[in-house]
Amino acid sequence: MSAEIICVGTELLLGNILNSNSQYLAIELAKLGIPHYYQTVVGDNPERLKHVIEIASQRAEILIFTGGLGPTPDDLTCETIADFFSVPLVECSEIIEDIARKFQERNRQMTPSNRKQALIPQGAKILPNPTGTAPGIIWQPHSKLTIFTFPGVPSEMQRMWEETAVPYLKSQGWGKEIIYSRMLKFWGIGESALAEKVSAYLKLPNPTVAPYASKGEVKLRVSAKAASETEAQALIAPVEKQLIQIAGLNYYGADNDTLASVVGQSLRKAGETLSVAESCTGGGLGQMLTETSGSSDYFWGGIISYDNSVKERLLGVNPEDLVKFGAVSATVAEQMALGVRSHLGTSWGLSITGIAGPTGGTETKPVGLVYIGLAGPNSVESIEYRFGTGRSRSFVRYLSACTALDLLRRKLLTR
């Protein structure tokens, strides 16, 4: 048995509203051990919605609809579902009383159009909406198909799911198994290269391993199906350990870990501190570091040195080197790192200078050229990176900041 999520609303197709409902429901279905293989988004059109129902009802036993339960003419979910299964709509007095009460509590006048929300397929059960005026339904048009409908408002849908849908599904025997996942994260290796290294693990039945590319990094999702989270974790643990060993230093963390939070953990453990000097990233590196709660324990501050005069006055960069090598150079990156470390009195100084684009590149120094400098207690170094000319300015800045953090992470692990 599997479930299918069907999100109804032309506004979703136009991109006016972010479809967070499908993500929430996917996570919740996994908690109940209910597999789902398809998600569909369809506009407010009865014929297209019927086509979706026809396909979905042939490949899933649980259909979960969100959206299209309001009082306006384009809210057609319930009546379209009823029409597809050739079942009449009936007006439910219990729903009308609930809507009227809510309008009275809010000192508002109930309109005739709201009576439309009380029409449900004959034989369907009410799925109560404690906060909004649009109730849902739980309905079995035949023995091998269960339909749930929810309003599109995420807060209403989530409460209805938790308070009514989950207990109902558990009463039907679901929830005896769960699907639990760990997301392993890697930096400095491509998706195809990592997939080749761990290819034998991509064929496992339980737990399963699947690779994903995500904004400069690669992820491996390790998922297990078991009777409890503890049992699932026990299945995942040995596979996770082996994957981490294979990846080596390219592995940096899991689940909610970020490069910044992992670097922070290492600095805190060592009792060391960090300062940063940024040029092309314009404070992005400092922002990443300060997004972690408690980062003031190890991150002391930074200097955004866009203009060369700031590099000279605050960071101590040699003006002759700026003329000879340019601001985007290994020499200047090293001096920036040394300067901020000295000026702020930290254990480590991390610097970034580069050409984020879209202008400013030359034949010898193209857009995407970045130098990262790292000054520590005993040494200073710089590394050149070329992130390519076809990437956006914001992405080059993001890659630069993440790569700087990864450079420090590896240094802290291998010194």
Beta strands, then each sheet from edge to edge (+ up, - down):
strand 1: 3-8
strand 2: 36-42
strand 3: 62-66
strand 4: 89-91
strand 5: 119-121
strand 6: 125-127
strand 7: 136-142
strand 8: 145-150
strand 9: 178-186
strand 10: 208-214
strand 11: 217-226
strand 12: 251-254
strand 13: 274-278
strand 14: 299-304
strand 15: 348-354
strand 16: 369-375
strand 17: 380-386
sheet 1: 2+ 1+ 3+ 8+ 7- 6+
sheet 2: 4+ 5-
sheet 3: 10+ 11- 9+ 12-
sheet 4: 14+ 13+ 15+ 16- 17+
end
